[in-house]
Amino acid sequence: MQAQPTSIAGKPNYAIQLFSTTSCRVPPFHESGFFFNELAHVRQQYSGPSHLLVAVNQQTGRSDARCAFFINNNQAISPIAAPFGSVEFTDKLPDATLKCLLDQLVETARLMGVSALRLVNYPHSYAPAQAERLTTQLLQSGFHVSNTYQNHSLAIDDDPFTGKIHSSERRRLRKCERAGFTFDHWVNPDIDALTGFIAETRRQQGYRLTLTPERLTRLLRQFPDKFPVFVVHDGPALAALTVAVRVRDNILYSFLPASSPDYRSFSPAVMLTNGLYNYCQHQRIQLLDLGVSLDNDRQPKSTLMRFKERLGAKASEKLVFKIIF
């Protein structure tokens, strides 16, 4: 499917095109974008019908906007197995082209006979200007906000982590250091030990697994460079770990953190976050995403929010949009 190119005075023309995500003809994205929207990740999310709508810059032959969506349970959804999907675009994309893409997205979903279209946006802190533009355009296109989550992230600068955190968390960090705990980037993780630790700590704390050990294993093996693992050790014992995601060159997301209840009095998650912050400084990463704070029922967990804020993290919105047909 291809819509008529949009012509903007003084700007390149764009063609809105629809592809199957399995197509080998998909034009490359204009830059290094969000990993969750890259075709390699999109293709492994789901074995059912999946599509990619793009705005192709007719001068460069590259797409300046993209949205992958999936058909499941009579809905079109973006994403189906990732923290976010929705519409990603360059900051120079004209508003008229963005509107044309959204109009085509809605019409395409409608023609597929689904009952609704659902988009999970990236956190506003990732790209504030684009997030505001997209929110405005989605609301004008007939979408409504179906869910609002608070997502916490740490801006990375040259200042030390210890200068950003609450005094109570500095005391916990010093307690871990005095006990001889160490932080490491686990370069070649033992995947069975890693998944077992996450499953066991979730069980002990009464939390459901948001990702099965089998699926996590596939992700770690398929994308080892995109899913770095970081750990806090007490000698040979694991006290805490996180599976992170290099979402973009300048963003690291602490995706699956886990701490052993045996070390609750030490709070090794503070040392883990300190190590992640230092890693980001060395890698020139500008944002450390600590994620949303939800309980088993997907409701806000205030105690976890306060903990992240004591670590110096700031909240930004992560919005879910929906349109009913």
VMD Tcl script that draws the C-alpha trace (Angstrom):
set ca {
  {0.00 0.00 0.00}
  {1.24 3.48 -0.81}
  {-0.46 6.81 -0.21}
  {0.06 9.89 -2.36}
  {3.30 11.67 -1.42}
  {2.90 14.66 0.86}
  {4.35 17.88 -0.52}
  {5.51 20.46 2.01}
  {6.88 23.82 0.85}
  {10.65 23.83 1.19}
  {10.66 20.23 2.50}
  {11.20 16.84 0.85}
  {8.22 14.86 -0.34}
  {7.19 11.79 1.62}
  {5.40 8.59 0.60}
  {3.48 6.62 3.22}
  {4.06 2.92 2.61}
  {2.86 -0.28 4.28}
  {5.05 -3.40 4.44}
  {4.89 -6.80 6.01}
  {7.63 -6.92 8.66}
  {9.02 -9.97 6.84}
  {9.61 -7.97 3.64}
  {13.16 -7.52 2.44}
  {12.19 -4.21 0.77}
  {11.64 -2.18 3.97}
  {13.61 1.08 3.65}
  {16.14 1.65 6.43}
  {15.33 4.07 9.22}
  {16.96 7.50 8.96}
  {19.17 7.00 12.01}
  {20.01 4.68 14.84}
  {16.55 4.46 16.40}
  {14.96 2.71 19.36}
  {16.00 -0.94 19.49}
  {12.44 -2.15 20.19}
  {11.36 -0.72 16.82}
  {14.20 -2.28 14.83}
  {13.07 -5.03 12.47}
  {15.25 -7.65 14.16}
  {13.38 -7.13 17.43}
  {9.98 -6.60 15.81}
  {10.20 -9.84 13.84}
  {10.78 -12.00 16.91}
  {7.97 -10.47 18.99}
  {5.14 -12.46 17.41}
  {4.54 -15.25 14.89}
  {1.18 -13.85 13.75}
  {0.37 -11.02 11.32}
  {2.62 -7.96 11.67}
  {2.97 -4.82 9.59}
  {5.20 -1.77 9.32}
  {3.93 1.64 8.20}
  {6.64 4.11 7.22}
  {7.00 7.65 5.87}
  {9.70 7.43 3.19}
  {11.72 10.53 2.46}
  {11.74 10.67 -1.34}
  {15.09 12.48 -1.42}
  {17.03 10.04 0.76}
  {15.06 6.82 0.23}
  {15.04 6.30 4.00}
  {12.08 6.27 6.34}
  {11.77 9.30 8.62}
  {8.87 7.77 10.59}
  {7.81 4.22 11.37}
  {5.23 2.22 13.30}
  {5.18 -1.58 13.56}
  {1.88 -3.10 14.63}
  {0.48 -6.58 15.18}
  {-2.95 -8.14 14.79}
  {-4.06 -10.16 17.81}
  {-7.42 -10.81 19.51}
  {-9.22 -8.58 17.00}
  {-6.98 -5.62 17.84}
  {-4.09 -3.86 16.16}
  {-1.44 -3.25 18.81}
  {2.03 -1.71 18.92}
  {3.98 -3.43 20.39}
  {2.95 -6.98 21.28}
  {6.06 -8.05 23.22}
  {8.20 -5.02 24.10}
  {8.07 -2.16 26.60}
  {6.92 0.24 23.87}
  {6.34 0.57 20.14}
  {4.06 3.27 18.67}
  {5.30 5.88 16.18}
  {8.97 6.85 16.05}
  {10.05 9.76 13.86}
  {12.79 12.29 13.22}
  {12.48 15.67 14.87}
  {12.55 17.30 11.40}
  {9.51 15.38 10.11}
  {6.82 17.91 9.09}
  {3.61 17.89 11.11}
  {1.62 17.37 7.91}
  {3.52 14.16 7.18}
  {3.10 12.91 10.73}
  {-0.65 13.55 10.44}
  {-0.74 11.74 7.10}
  {1.02 8.74 8.64}
  {-1.42 8.62 11.58}
  {-4.42 8.96 9.28}
  {-3.11 6.09 7.17}
  {-2.40 4.01 10.28}
  {-5.98 4.43 11.52}
  {-7.47 3.72 8.09}
  {-5.26 0.64 7.59}
  {-6.29 -0.82 10.95}
  {-9.94 -0.06 10.21}
  {-9.76 -1.82 6.83}
  {-8.23 -4.87 8.51}
  {-11.48 -5.25 10.41}
  {-10.10 -4.95 13.94}
  {-12.12 -3.46 16.78}
  {-9.40 -1.15 18.13}
  {-5.89 0.20 17.63}
  {-3.61 0.47 20.69}
  {-0.25 2.27 20.83}
  {2.20 2.19 23.74}
  {4.44 5.26 23.56}
  {8.02 5.52 24.75}
  {8.58 7.50 27.99}
  {8.50 11.26 27.46}
  {12.03 11.56 28.86}
  {13.42 9.66 25.85}
  {12.57 12.41 23.35}
  {10.46 15.14 25.02}
  {9.81 17.28 21.94}
  {8.74 14.34 19.76}
  {6.63 12.88 22.57}
  {4.71 16.13 22.94}
  {4.17 16.41 19.18}
  {3.00 12.81 18.93}
  {0.63 13.17 21.89}
  {-0.97 16.25 20.34}
  {-1.36 14.60 16.94}
  {-2.77 11.35 18.35}
  {-5.41 13.21 20.34}
  {-6.34 15.25 17.25}
  {-6.60 12.00 15.27}
  {-9.28 10.57 17.56}
  {-7.18 8.56 20.01}
  {-7.73 8.76 23.76}
  {-5.27 8.09 26.59}
  {-6.20 4.68 27.98}
  {-3.34 4.43 30.52}
  {-0.83 6.80 32.07}
  {2.25 5.43 33.82}
  {5.00 7.21 35.71}
  {8.41 6.22 34.38}
  {11.55 7.13 36.33}
  {14.95 7.85 34.79}
  {18.30 9.32 35.76}
  {19.99 11.95 33.64}
  {23.70 11.12 33.34}
  {26.24 13.92 33.68}
  {29.75 14.36 35.05}
  {28.60 14.59 38.68}
  {29.04 11.52 40.92}
  {26.03 9.36 41.69}
  {26.57 9.79 45.43}
  {25.92 13.52 45.10}
  {22.47 12.90 43.63}
  {21.04 10.40 46.10}
  {19.31 10.74 49.46}
  {21.48 10.40 52.57}
  {19.71 7.16 53.52}
  {20.74 5.59 50.21}
  {24.33 6.79 50.62}
  {24.40 4.95 53.96}
  {23.15 1.76 52.26}
  {25.76 2.10 49.53}
  {28.53 2.48 52.13}
  {27.16 -0.56 54.00}
  {27.48 -2.67 50.85}
  {31.00 -1.36 50.24}
  {32.10 -2.09 53.82}
  {30.70 -5.63 53.48}
  {32.92 -6.15 50.43}
  {30.17 -6.33 47.82}
  {31.31 -5.79 44.24}
  {29.61 -4.54 41.07}
  {30.42 -6.16 37.73}
  {29.35 -6.15 34.09}
  {28.65 -9.87 33.57}
  {30.04 -10.12 30.05}
  {29.30 -13.81 29.37}
  {26.47 -14.60 31.77}
  {25.47 -18.08 32.81}
  {21.97 -17.82 31.41}
  {20.55 -20.68 33.48}
  {21.91 -19.14 36.69}
  {20.65 -15.70 35.65}
  {17.10 -16.79 34.79}
  {16.98 -19.01 37.86}
  {17.95 -16.11 40.14}
  {15.26 -13.86 38.66}
  {12.58 -16.57 38.90}
  {13.47 -17.46 42.49}
  {13.61 -13.88 43.77}
  {10.26 -13.13 42.12}
  {8.77 -16.24 43.75}
  {10.10 -15.30 47.19}
  {8.73 -11.79 46.88}
  {5.35 -12.93 45.54}
  {5.71 -11.30 42.11}
  {4.70 -12.81 38.79}
  {7.30 -13.14 36.07}
  {6.72 -10.53 33.34}
  {8.94 -12.51 30.98}
  {9.26 -16.30 30.89}
  {12.75 -17.76 31.40}
  {12.49 -19.31 27.93}
  {11.78 -15.99 26.22}
  {14.48 -14.20 28.21}
  {16.95 -16.91 27.20}
  {16.09 -16.39 23.51}
  {16.57 -12.63 23.80}
  {19.93 -12.95 25.54}
  {21.18 -15.40 22.95}
  {19.84 -13.52 19.93}
  {20.88 -10.02 21.06}
  {23.85 -10.40 23.46}
  {25.16 -6.91 22.70}
  {21.76 -5.27 23.29}
  {21.01 -6.98 26.61}
  {24.01 -6.40 28.92}
  {23.81 -7.98 32.36}
  {25.10 -6.30 35.54}
  {25.50 -7.92 38.96}
  {26.31 -7.23 42.59}
  {28.23 -10.07 44.25}
  {28.78 -10.92 47.89}
  {31.83 -13.07 47.31}
  {30.60 -15.86 45.01}
  {26.94 -15.24 45.92}
  {24.59 -13.12 43.81}
  {23.01 -10.30 45.82}
  {21.36 -8.42 42.94}
  {21.39 -8.18 39.16}
  {19.67 -6.50 36.27}
  {19.24 -7.36 32.63}
  {19.58 -4.01 30.87}
  {18.73 -2.95 27.32}
  {20.76 -0.60 25.15}
  {17.61 1.04 23.79}
  {19.59 3.57 21.77}
  {23.18 4.78 21.74}
  {22.36 7.31 24.47}
  {19.81 5.32 26.54}
  {20.28 2.35 28.87}
  {17.16 0.73 30.35}
  {17.34 -1.36 33.54}
  {14.81 -3.85 32.23}
  {14.74 -6.79 34.66}
  {16.21 -5.90 38.07}
  {16.20 -8.52 40.82}
  {17.50 -8.53 44.40}
  {17.76 -11.45 46.78}
  {15.49 -11.06 49.85}
  {18.42 -12.43 51.91}
  {20.16 -9.07 51.40}
  {17.20 -6.81 52.14}
  {19.01 -5.07 55.00}
  {21.83 -4.09 52.60}
  {19.65 -2.89 49.71}
  {22.16 -3.97 47.03}
  {19.94 -2.31 44.40}
  {21.61 0.96 45.43}
  {25.07 -0.39 44.62}
  {23.65 -1.84 41.40}
  {22.29 1.57 40.35}
  {25.57 3.25 41.31}
  {27.41 0.82 39.05}
  {24.96 1.39 36.20}
  {25.37 5.16 36.55}
  {29.17 4.86 36.38}
  {28.89 2.51 33.39}
  {26.71 5.07 31.60}
  {29.27 7.80 32.29}
  {32.05 5.72 30.75}
  {29.91 4.73 27.74}
  {28.69 8.31 27.13}
  {25.09 7.23 27.75}
  {22.91 10.21 28.64}
  {19.86 8.55 30.23}
  {19.48 5.61 32.62}
  {15.87 4.41 32.54}
  {14.69 2.73 35.74}
  {11.26 1.94 34.30}
  {7.74 2.08 35.66}
  {6.81 1.08 39.23}
  {3.88 -1.33 39.25}
  {2.59 -4.08 41.51}
  {1.24 -7.49 40.47}
  {-2.06 -5.90 39.43}
  {-0.34 -3.30 37.21}
  {-1.18 -0.60 39.74}
  {1.29 2.14 40.80}
  {3.62 1.05 43.59}
  {4.34 4.16 45.64}
  {7.13 2.64 47.75}
  {9.12 1.73 44.64}
  {8.54 5.20 43.17}
  {9.89 6.82 46.34}
  {12.94 4.54 46.29}
  {13.76 5.55 42.70}
  {13.32 9.22 43.58}
  {15.72 8.80 46.53}
  {18.20 7.55 43.92}
  {17.85 10.86 42.10}
  {15.51 9.64 39.34}
  {12.87 11.96 37.87}
  {9.41 10.91 36.74}
  {8.04 11.37 33.23}
  {4.85 10.11 31.62}
  {4.58 6.93 29.60}
  {1.24 7.02 27.75}
  {-0.90 4.34 26.13}
  {-3.30 5.49 23.39}
  {-6.30 3.71 21.97}
  {-8.91 4.31 19.30}
  {-12.07 2.20 19.09}
  {-13.68 1.40 15.73}
}
mol new
graphics top color blue
foreach p $ca { graphics top sphere $p radius 0.5 }
foreach p [lrange $ca 0 end-1] q [lrange $ca 1 end] { graphics top cylinder $p $q radius 0.2 }
display resetview
